[in-house]
Amino acid sequence: MNRNNRFHEWIETHSQLVMPLVLAICCVLTVAIGLGAHGSNPHAAQAADAATEASTDANSPLTLQMDAYPAVNSLFETYYKAMADGDTAAIENISSTLSAQEKIRIEELSKYVDSYTDVTVYTQQGPVDGSYICYVYSRMKFTDHDWEVPGMQTMYVCTKSDGSLYINNDENQDKTVTDYIQNAALKDDVVDLTNSVTAEYNELVSSDQDLSDYLDALSSDIDLSVGQALAQLSAESSTESDTAAEGTGKYVTANDTVNIRKEPDENADVIEVTKVGDRYEYVGDAGNGWTEILCNGENAYVRSEYVSLDE
């Protein structure tokens, strides 16, 4: 495998981790990422109708618009600044979820990146009201180097009840939503944009052997650092599980499908997903609507309304 292909594989992995959504386009890659058809979305019918009605004429909601929404542009200004700074807390504030592995990779990448320049947002209307499919072009400026490497990421942006925007990278999207976004990426204007970024990247890397060597070394260094950090987290988790609180001898039964999380927080990492009737040893009331249980020998937390304490 040549060095450029190794970097392409790394950038694909990075794209999936930072925004594991439907489609990731970074540098020379066009990567289709399936989200799976599980999960429930109250806007599923609306998304299906929108996908059916979308056409290829100038009035189509899938027509690309460049920097058309100031609020969307502001969202990505915040995102890319946080990416360059390795500020995972800021990214969590504008995203639906961020795993421990994603946080580590972002923090490691930021050690090499000075800034993201020339951020340009190409937008299509999304599958539900207040949503957008965004193809975000940027140039990655490396610390202590003059190189600015072009790339593009696809983001699914939605609107919260308070009117603010966030990057929706939740893996539990309805299939009609993922199909809509995947189909949008096949439109001629999106394909042309992708090809343009691909050509720009290829020309830059093929004309600069030092850059090619740097990217190859960078991919290996980051993979190694992330692997070491994850191994340390795993060791710490094992130590914590050895000292986990004992159960009470009581059990709770799941009355719905719900995420079991490592912490009593909606943004905490998911350990597993319950099925109706699943039983877990009860540890205690964690407060704020959370119940503490033992799951696979670990302390874990589930929303109290989705479980019932066995008599």
Helices and strands as residue ranges (DSSP letters): H 3-18, E 23-26, E 29-32, H 44-53, E 65-66, H 70-85, H 88-93, H 100-110, E 113-125, E 132-142, E 148-159, E 165-167, H 175-184, H 188-206, H 209-242, E 251-254, E 259-261, E 270-273, E 279-287, E 290-295, E 298-303, G 304-306, E 307-309
